[in-house]
Amino acid sequence: MDTEPEPKTPAEMKEIRLSRKLAQETEGIKAMADIAAADIAIRKRTEQLRAERLAREADAQANPVETKPKAKKAVAKKKAV
């Protein structure tokens, strides 16, 4: 059995290299688009979270929570025996 493929001509090798290069360029473009989309999604989510946090802080500042004074614990005196 012959396991080695037939030797390719220089024209075939050039065609293979060209198609491989085009495939790599296409994958690179897709990857950059995915990265840009993820970046936009992260920025949008961060903007929403920041707006929510600022709204909570403004609400907390406008309506402060009244704290009740803590009751002091009674200290029991120990009898000396």
Biopython code that builds the backbone (N, CA, C, O; Angstrom):
import numpy as np
from Bio.PDB.StructureBuilder import StructureBuilder

atoms = [
    (1, "MET", "N", (0.832, -1.188, 0.000)),
    (1, "MET", "CA", (0.000, 0.000, 0.000)),
    (1, "MET", "C", (0.869, 1.240, 0.000)),
    (1, "MET", "O", (1.872, 1.333, 0.707)),
    (2, "ASP", "N", (0.456, 2.165, -0.800)),
    (2, "ASP", "CA", (1.171, 3.438, -0.906)),
    (2, "ASP", "C", (0.487, 4.452, 0.009)),
    (2, "ASP", "O", (-0.621, 4.898, -0.289)),
    (3, "THR", "N", (1.135, 4.827, 1.129)),
    (3, "THR", "CA", (0.532, 5.756, 2.092)),
    (3, "THR", "C", (0.872, 7.210, 1.793)),
    (3, "THR", "O", (0.207, 8.119, 2.290)),
    (4, "GLU", "N", (1.884, 7.429, 1.001)),
    (4, "GLU", "CA", (2.272, 8.805, 0.685)),
    (4, "GLU", "C", (1.443, 9.321, -0.486)),
    (4, "GLU", "O", (1.259, 8.623, -1.483)),
    (5, "PRO", "N", (0.938, 10.564, -0.355)),
    (5, "PRO", "CA", (0.178, 11.127, -1.483)),
    (5, "PRO", "C", (1.121, 11.450, -2.647)),
    (5, "PRO", "O", (2.338, 11.552, -2.494)),
    (6, "GLU", "N", (0.502, 11.601, -3.799)),
    (6, "GLU", "CA", (1.298, 11.931, -4.982)),
    (6, "GLU", "C", (1.899, 13.322, -4.812)),
    (6, "GLU", "O", (1.255, 14.195, -4.230)),
    (7, "PRO", "N", (3.098, 13.549, -5.296)),
    (7, "PRO", "CA", (3.687, 14.882, -5.206)),
    (7, "PRO", "C", (2.846, 15.880, -6.008)),
    (7, "PRO", "O", (2.371, 15.574, -7.102)),
    (8, "LYS", "N", (2.680, 17.034, -5.464)),
    (8, "LYS", "CA", (1.849, 18.038, -6.117)),
    (8, "LYS", "C", (2.724, 18.953, -6.968)),
    (8, "LYS", "O", (3.901, 19.169, -6.681)),
    (9, "THR", "N", (2.120, 19.474, -8.006)),
    (9, "THR", "CA", (2.842, 20.384, -8.886)),
    (9, "THR", "C", (2.936, 21.744, -8.200)),
    (9, "THR", "O", (2.172, 22.027, -7.277)),
    (10, "PRO", "N", (3.860, 22.578, -8.639)),
    (10, "PRO", "CA", (3.982, 23.915, -8.039)),
    (10, "PRO", "C", (2.691, 24.721, -8.156)),
    (10, "PRO", "O", (2.380, 25.506, -7.260)),
    (11, "ALA", "N", (1.949, 24.549, -9.218)),
    (11, "ALA", "CA", (0.689, 25.284, -9.385)),
    (11, "ALA", "C", (-0.330, 24.816, -8.346)),
    (11, "ALA", "O", (-1.061, 25.625, -7.773)),
    (12, "GLU", "N", (-0.371, 23.501, -8.109)),
    (12, "GLU", "CA", (-1.298, 22.982, -7.094)),
    (12, "GLU", "C", (-0.904, 23.469, -5.696)),
    (12, "GLU", "O", (-1.768, 23.826, -4.896)),
    (13, "MET", "N", (0.381, 23.482, -5.408)),
    (13, "MET", "CA", (0.855, 23.960, -4.113)),
    (13, "MET", "C", (0.506, 25.438, -3.908)),
    (13, "MET", "O", (0.114, 25.852, -2.817)),
    (14, "LYS", "N", (0.659, 26.232, -4.993)),
    (14, "LYS", "CA", (0.327, 27.646, -4.910)),
    (14, "LYS", "C", (-1.161, 27.826, -4.639)),
    (14, "LYS", "O", (-1.549, 28.689, -3.852)),
    (15, "GLU", "N", (-1.991, 27.020, -5.283)),
    (15, "GLU", "CA", (-3.441, 27.079, -5.087)),
    (15, "GLU", "C", (-3.802, 26.701, -3.644)),
    (15, "GLU", "O", (-4.664, 27.330, -3.029)),
    (16, "ILE", "N", (-3.142, 25.677, -3.115)),
    (16, "ILE", "CA", (-3.397, 25.249, -1.730)),
    (16, "ILE", "C", (-3.012, 26.360, -0.753)),
    (16, "ILE", "O", (-3.767, 26.674, 0.167)),
    (17, "ARG", "N", (-1.834, 26.952, -0.958)),
    (17, "ARG", "CA", (-1.390, 28.041, -0.078)),
    (17, "ARG", "C", (-2.336, 29.225, -0.149)),
    (17, "ARG", "O", (-2.644, 29.837, 0.874)),
    (18, "LEU", "N", (-2.797, 29.550, -1.343)),
    (18, "LEU", "CA", (-3.696, 30.677, -1.526)),
    (18, "LEU", "C", (-5.037, 30.419, -0.836)),
    (18, "LEU", "O", (-5.570, 31.300, -0.161)),
    (19, "SER", "N", (-5.573, 29.224, -1.004)),
    (19, "SER", "CA", (-6.862, 28.924, -0.369)),
    (19, "SER", "C", (-6.723, 28.900, 1.160)),
    (19, "SER", "O", (-7.626, 29.339, 1.872)),
    (20, "ARG", "N", (-5.594, 28.388, 1.659)),
    (20, "ARG", "CA", (-5.352, 28.376, 3.104)),
    (20, "ARG", "C", (-5.234, 29.805, 3.636)),
    (20, "ARG", "O", (-5.766, 30.120, 4.700)),
    (21, "LYS", "N", (-4.545, 30.656, 2.902)),
    (21, "LYS", "CA", (-4.378, 32.061, 3.317)),
    (21, "LYS", "C", (-5.730, 32.770, 3.337)),
    (21, "LYS", "O", (-6.014, 33.523, 4.268)),
    (22, "LEU", "N", (-6.561, 32.541, 2.332)),
    (22, "LEU", "CA", (-7.885, 33.161, 2.296)),
    (22, "LEU", "C", (-8.757, 32.683, 3.461)),
    (22, "LEU", "O", (-9.503, 33.464, 4.051)),
    (23, "ALA", "N", (-8.651, 31.390, 3.783)),
    (23, "ALA", "CA", (-9.417, 30.840, 4.905)),
    (23, "ALA", "C", (-8.962, 31.474, 6.220)),
    (23, "ALA", "O", (-9.791, 31.795, 7.072)),
    (24, "GLN", "N", (-7.674, 31.651, 6.386)),
    (24, "GLN", "CA", (-7.150, 32.272, 7.597)),
    (24, "GLN", "C", (-7.602, 33.731, 7.711)),
    (24, "GLN", "O", (-7.959, 34.190, 8.796)),
    (25, "GLU", "N", (-7.586, 34.442, 6.609)),
    (25, "GLU", "CA", (-8.035, 35.833, 6.623)),
    (25, "GLU", "C", (-9.519, 35.921, 6.991)),
    (25, "GLU", "O", (-9.926, 36.790, 7.762)),
    (26, "THR", "N", (-10.313, 35.016, 6.434)),
    (26, "THR", "CA", (-11.746, 34.995, 6.732)),
    (26, "THR", "C", (-11.982, 34.706, 8.212)),
    (26, "THR", "O", (-12.807, 35.357, 8.851)),
    (27, "GLU", "N", (-11.253, 33.722, 8.758)),
    (27, "GLU", "CA", (-11.390, 33.391, 10.177)),
    (27, "GLU", "C", (-10.966, 34.570, 11.045)),
    (27, "GLU", "O", (-11.577, 34.836, 12.080)),
    (28, "GLY", "N", (-9.918, 35.276, 10.622)),
    (28, "GLY", "CA", (-9.444, 36.448, 11.376)),
    (28, "GLY", "C", (-10.489, 37.555, 11.403)),
    (28, "GLY", "O", (-10.707, 38.188, 12.436)),
    (29, "ILE", "N", (-11.125, 37.780, 10.277)),
    (29, "ILE", "CA", (-12.161, 38.812, 10.197)),
    (29, "ILE", "C", (-13.342, 38.445, 11.094)),
    (29, "ILE", "O", (-13.883, 39.299, 11.796)),
    (30, "LYS", "N", (-13.738, 37.168, 11.066)),
    (30, "LYS", "CA", (-14.848, 36.715, 11.911)),
    (30, "LYS", "C", (-14.487, 36.851, 13.391)),
    (30, "LYS", "O", (-15.315, 37.277, 14.196)),
    (31, "ALA", "N", (-13.264, 36.494, 13.745)),
    (31, "ALA", "CA", (-12.828, 36.589, 15.138)),
    (31, "ALA", "C", (-12.833, 38.039, 15.611)),
    (31, "ALA", "O", (-13.267, 38.325, 16.727)),
    (32, "MET", "N", (-12.359, 38.945, 14.777)),
    (32, "MET", "CA", (-12.343, 40.362, 15.157)),
    (32, "MET", "C", (-13.768, 40.894, 15.305)),
    (32, "MET", "O", (-14.028, 41.716, 16.184)),
    (33, "ALA", "N", (-14.688, 40.438, 14.464)),
    (33, "ALA", "CA", (-16.086, 40.857, 14.576)),
    (33, "ALA", "C", (-16.692, 40.336, 15.879)),
    (33, "ALA", "O", (-17.440, 41.053, 16.544)),
    (34, "ASP", "N", (-16.374, 39.099, 16.245)),
    (34, "ASP", "CA", (-16.864, 38.532, 17.500)),
    (34, "ASP", "C", (-16.322, 39.316, 18.695)),
    (34, "ASP", "O", (-17.058, 39.598, 19.641)),
    (35, "ILE", "N", (-15.064, 39.659, 18.653)),
    (35, "ILE", "CA", (-14.447, 40.422, 19.736)),
    (35, "ILE", "C", (-15.094, 41.797, 19.847)),
    (35, "ILE", "O", (-15.382, 42.258, 20.952)),
    (36, "ALA", "N", (-15.322, 42.449, 18.727)),
    (36, "ALA", "CA", (-15.957, 43.771, 18.741)),
    (36, "ALA", "C", (-17.380, 43.683, 19.282)),
    (36, "ALA", "O", (-17.803, 44.553, 20.043)),
    (37, "ALA", "N", (-18.123, 42.648, 18.902)),
    (37, "ALA", "CA", (-19.492, 42.480, 19.395)),
    (37, "ALA", "C", (-19.498, 42.234, 20.901)),
    (37, "ALA", "O", (-20.340, 42.777, 21.615)),
    (38, "ALA", "N", (-18.568, 41.425, 21.382)),
    (38, "ALA", "CA", (-18.473, 41.163, 22.818)),
    (38, "ALA", "C", (-18.111, 42.441, 23.568)),
    (38, "ALA", "O", (-18.631, 42.692, 24.655)),
    (39, "ASP", "N", (-17.233, 43.239, 23.000)),
    (39, "ASP", "CA", (-16.828, 44.501, 23.623)),
    (39, "ASP", "C", (-18.020, 45.445, 23.734)),
    (39, "ASP", "O", (-18.211, 46.089, 24.766)),
    (40, "ILE", "N", (-18.811, 45.529, 22.687)),
    (40, "ILE", "CA", (-19.998, 46.387, 22.702)),
    (40, "ILE", "C", (-20.986, 45.899, 23.758)),
    (40, "ILE", "O", (-21.567, 46.703, 24.486)),
    (41, "ALA", "N", (-21.174, 44.591, 23.840)),
    (41, "ALA", "CA", (-22.103, 44.029, 24.829)),
    (41, "ALA", "C", (-21.629, 44.317, 26.250)),
    (41, "ALA", "O", (-22.438, 44.647, 27.117)),
    (42, "ILE", "N", (-20.332, 44.196, 26.493)),
    (42, "ILE", "CA", (-19.775, 44.476, 27.820)),
    (42, "ILE", "C", (-19.966, 45.939, 28.176)),
    (42, "ILE", "O", (-20.369, 46.258, 29.295)),
    (43, "ARG", "N", (-19.680, 46.832, 27.237)),
    (43, "ARG", "CA", (-19.837, 48.259, 27.501)),
    (43, "ARG", "C", (-21.305, 48.620, 27.777)),
    (43, "ARG", "O", (-21.594, 49.441, 28.647)),
    (44, "LYS", "N", (-22.217, 48.003, 27.034)),
    (44, "LYS", "CA", (-23.643, 48.275, 27.231)),
    (44, "LYS", "C", (-24.084, 47.801, 28.611)),
    (44, "LYS", "O", (-24.781, 48.523, 29.324)),
    (45, "ARG", "N", (-23.680, 46.595, 28.986)),
    (45, "ARG", "CA", (-24.045, 46.050, 30.295)),
    (45, "ARG", "C", (-23.444, 46.895, 31.423)),
    (45, "ARG", "O", (-24.110, 47.159, 32.424)),
    (46, "THR", "N", (-22.196, 47.317, 31.262)),
    (46, "THR", "CA", (-21.548, 48.156, 32.268)),
    (46, "THR", "C", (-22.298, 49.468, 32.425)),
    (46, "THR", "O", (-22.482, 49.950, 33.543)),
    (47, "GLU", "N", (-22.730, 50.045, 31.319)),
    (47, "GLU", "CA", (-23.481, 51.303, 31.357)),
    (47, "GLU", "C", (-24.799, 51.114, 32.120)),
    (47, "GLU", "O", (-25.183, 51.971, 32.915)),
    (48, "GLN", "N", (-25.487, 49.999, 31.881)),
    (48, "GLN", "CA", (-26.748, 49.726, 32.578)),
    (48, "GLN", "C", (-26.515, 49.548, 34.076)),
    (48, "GLN", "O", (-27.259, 50.090, 34.893)),
    (49, "LEU", "N", (-25.489, 48.792, 34.430)),
    (49, "LEU", "CA", (-25.202, 48.563, 35.835)),
    (49, "LEU", "C", (-24.804, 49.857, 36.537)),
    (49, "LEU", "O", (-25.190, 50.085, 37.683)),
    (50, "ARG", "N", (-24.041, 50.695, 35.862)),
    (50, "ARG", "CA", (-23.637, 51.981, 36.445)),
    (50, "ARG", "C", (-24.864, 52.854, 36.683)),
    (50, "ARG", "O", (-24.974, 53.493, 37.730)),
    (51, "ALA", "N", (-25.785, 52.888, 35.728)),
    (51, "ALA", "CA", (-27.003, 53.690, 35.880)),
    (51, "ALA", "C", (-27.833, 53.183, 37.056)),
    (51, "ALA", "O", (-28.361, 53.978, 37.834)),
    (52, "GLU", "N", (-27.949, 51.855, 37.187)),
    (52, "GLU", "CA", (-28.697, 51.289, 38.306)),
    (52, "GLU", "C", (-28.041, 51.634, 39.636)),
    (52, "GLU", "O", (-28.731, 51.986, 40.592)),
    (53, "ARG", "N", (-26.719, 51.536, 39.707)),
    (53, "ARG", "CA", (-25.998, 51.846, 40.941)),
    (53, "ARG", "C", (-26.165, 53.308, 41.315)),
    (53, "ARG", "O", (-26.406, 53.627, 42.480)),
    (54, "LEU", "N", (-26.041, 54.196, 40.344)),
    (54, "LEU", "CA", (-26.198, 55.624, 40.624)),
    (54, "LEU", "C", (-27.612, 55.944, 41.077)),
    (54, "LEU", "O", (-27.805, 56.794, 41.945)),
    (55, "ALA", "N", (-28.604, 55.275, 40.501)),
    (55, "ALA", "CA", (-29.992, 55.492, 40.916)),
    (55, "ALA", "C", (-30.194, 55.025, 42.356)),
    (55, "ALA", "O", (-30.851, 55.706, 43.143)),
    (56, "ARG", "N", (-29.632, 53.866, 42.703)),
    (56, "ARG", "CA", (-29.737, 53.374, 44.079)),
    (56, "ARG", "C", (-29.062, 54.319, 45.058)),
    (56, "ARG", "O", (-29.600, 54.607, 46.128)),
    (57, "GLU", "N", (-27.863, 54.807, 44.683)),
    (57, "GLU", "CA", (-27.138, 55.724, 45.562)),
    (57, "GLU", "C", (-27.907, 57.030, 45.739)),
    (57, "GLU", "O", (-27.968, 57.567, 46.845)),
    (58, "ALA", "N", (-28.493, 57.542, 44.659)),
    (58, "ALA", "CA", (-29.269, 58.780, 44.756)),
    (58, "ALA", "C", (-30.502, 58.560, 45.628)),
    (58, "ALA", "O", (-30.858, 59.432, 46.420)),
    (59, "ASP", "N", (-31.152, 57.416, 45.495)),
    (59, "ASP", "CA", (-32.322, 57.101, 46.308)),
    (59, "ASP", "C", (-31.929, 56.972, 47.780)),
    (59, "ASP", "O", (-32.635, 57.459, 48.663)),
    (60, "ALA", "N", (-30.813, 56.321, 48.032)),
    (60, "ALA", "CA", (-30.351, 56.149, 49.406)),
    (60, "ALA", "C", (-29.988, 57.496, 50.020)),
    (60, "ALA", "O", (-30.203, 57.709, 51.213)),
    (61, "GLN", "N", (-29.454, 58.385, 49.237)),
    (61, "GLN", "CA", (-29.072, 59.697, 49.748)),
    (61, "GLN", "C", (-30.321, 60.558, 49.980)),
    (61, "GLN", "O", (-30.363, 61.326, 50.941)),
    (62, "ALA", "N", (-31.320, 60.442, 49.130)),
    (62, "ALA", "CA", (-32.543, 61.228, 49.272)),
    (62, "ALA", "C", (-33.416, 60.700, 50.402)),
    (62, "ALA", "O", (-34.090, 61.475, 51.081)),
    (63, "ASN", "N", (-33.406, 59.406, 50.605)),
    (63, "ASN", "CA", (-34.228, 58.780, 51.650)),
    (63, "ASN", "C", (-33.331, 57.946, 52.564)),
    (63, "ASN", "O", (-33.282, 56.723, 52.434)),
    (64, "PRO", "N", (-32.631, 58.589, 53.476)),
    (64, "PRO", "CA", (-31.740, 57.809, 54.341)),
    (64, "PRO", "C", (-32.537, 56.900, 55.274)),
    (64, "PRO", "O", (-33.621, 57.246, 55.743)),
    (65, "VAL", "N", (-31.972, 55.756, 55.518)),
    (65, "VAL", "CA", (-32.608, 54.789, 56.404)),
    (65, "VAL", "C", (-32.340, 55.224, 57.836)),
    (65, "VAL", "O", (-31.195, 55.455, 58.226)),
    (66, "GLU", "N", (-33.417, 55.334, 58.618)),
    (66, "GLU", "CA", (-33.256, 55.730, 60.009)),
    (66, "GLU", "C", (-32.838, 54.513, 60.814)),
    (66, "GLU", "O", (-33.473, 53.460, 60.756)),
    (67, "THR", "N", (-31.775, 54.675, 61.553)),
    (67, "THR", "CA", (-31.307, 53.571, 62.365)),
    (67, "THR", "C", (-31.863, 53.722, 63.767)),
    (67, "THR", "O", (-31.899, 54.820, 64.322)),
    (68, "LYS", "N", (-32.288, 52.627, 64.321)),
    (68, "LYS", "CA", (-32.811, 52.642, 65.677)),
    (68, "LYS", "C", (-31.641, 52.535, 66.638)),
    (68, "LYS", "O", (-30.691, 51.792, 66.390)),
    (69, "PRO", "N", (-31.710, 53.280, 67.738)),
    (69, "PRO", "CA", (-30.605, 53.148, 68.699)),
    (69, "PRO", "C", (-30.629, 51.754, 69.311)),
    (69, "PRO", "O", (-31.690, 51.217, 69.628)),
    (70, "LYS", "N", (-29.475, 51.194, 69.466)),
    (70, "LYS", "CA", (-29.378, 49.854, 70.005)),
    (70, "LYS", "C", (-29.614, 49.896, 71.512)),
    (70, "LYS", "O", (-29.118, 50.783, 72.207)),
    (71, "ALA", "N", (-30.368, 48.938, 71.995)),
    (71, "ALA", "CA", (-30.618, 48.842, 73.432)),
    (71, "ALA", "C", (-29.377, 48.282, 74.103)),
    (71, "ALA", "O", (-28.742, 47.347, 73.615)),
    (72, "LYS", "N", (-29.057, 48.880, 75.229)),
    (72, "LYS", "CA", (-27.875, 48.404, 75.957)),
    (72, "LYS", "C", (-28.253, 47.151, 76.722)),
    (72, "LYS", "O", (-29.333, 47.052, 77.304)),
    (73, "LYS", "N", (-27.361, 46.228, 76.705)),
    (73, "LYS", "CA", (-27.600, 44.982, 77.404)),
    (73, "LYS", "C", (-27.388, 45.205, 78.896)),
    (73, "LYS", "O", (-26.452, 45.889, 79.309)),
    (74, "ALA", "N", (-28.255, 44.630, 79.677)),
    (74, "ALA", "CA", (-28.118, 44.724, 81.127)),
    (74, "ALA", "C", (-27.015, 43.787, 81.565)),
    (74, "ALA", "O", (-26.964, 42.625, 81.160)),
    (75, "VAL", "N", (-26.137, 44.309, 82.394)),
    (75, "VAL", "CA", (-25.027, 43.512, 82.883)),
    (75, "VAL", "C", (-25.437, 42.933, 84.228)),
    (75, "VAL", "O", (-25.723, 43.676, 85.168)),
    (76, "ALA", "N", (-25.465, 41.652, 84.319)),
    (76, "ALA", "CA", (-25.831, 40.990, 85.562)),
    (76, "ALA", "C", (-24.634, 40.959, 86.485)),
    (76, "ALA", "O", (-23.522, 40.616, 86.083)),
    (77, "LYS", "N", (-24.886, 41.325, 87.732)),
    (77, "LYS", "CA", (-23.802, 41.301, 88.711)),
    (77, "LYS", "C", (-23.677, 39.911, 89.285)),
    (77, "LYS", "O", (-24.669, 39.257, 89.608)),
    (78, "LYS", "N", (-22.459, 39.480, 89.403)),
    (78, "LYS", "CA", (-22.189, 38.160, 89.973)),
    (78, "LYS", "C", (-22.013, 38.301, 91.472)),
    (78, "LYS", "O", (-21.384, 39.248, 91.945)),
    (79, "LYS", "N", (-22.561, 37.374, 92.205)),
    (79, "LYS", "CA", (-22.413, 37.370, 93.645)),
    (79, "LYS", "C", (-21.088, 36.731, 93.995)),
    (79, "LYS", "O", (-20.688, 35.719, 93.420)),
    (80, "ALA", "N", (-20.433, 37.335, 94.931)),
    (80, "ALA", "CA", (-19.173, 36.754, 95.404)),
    (80, "ALA", "C", (-19.499, 35.690, 96.437)),
    (80, "ALA", "O", (-20.260, 35.948, 97.370)),
    (81, "VAL", "N", (-18.958, 34.541, 96.291)),
    (81, "VAL", "CA", (-19.247, 33.438, 97.215)),
    (81, "VAL", "C", (-18.130, 33.258, 98.183)),
    (81, "VAL", "O", (-18.192, 32.376, 99.040)),
]
sb = StructureBuilder()
sb.init_structure("model")
sb.init_model(0)
sb.init_chain("A")
sb.init_seg("    ")
for serial, (resi, resn, name, xyz) in enumerate(atoms, 1):
    if name == "N":
        sb.init_residue(resn, " ", resi, " ")
    sb.init_atom(name, np.array(xyz, "f"), 0.0, 1.0, " ", f" {name:<3s}", serial, name[0])
structure = sb.get_structure()
